[in-house]
Amino acid sequence: MGQDVEPIVFKYRFVTEFHQYQPTKQYWKSIPRDSIQIIWGNADSQTKMRENMMRYQG
């Protein structure tokens, strides 16, 4: 996980996994593959909220 995506990971509260590259003993972080489901779930709830607002305003 690069520093450029850390704000997104923090904003959406993704779980992070820590790994260690054995030859150099360097640690790195990643997000699980199922994190995309969290993104789509958030997008779906925001879409429904906006649809409801439009329905009651119109």
Summary of the structure (lengths in Angstrom):
residues: 58
radius of gyration: 17.2
end to end distance: 43.0
largest distance: 61.8
contacts: 105
relative contact order: 0.14
helix: 50%
strand: 17%
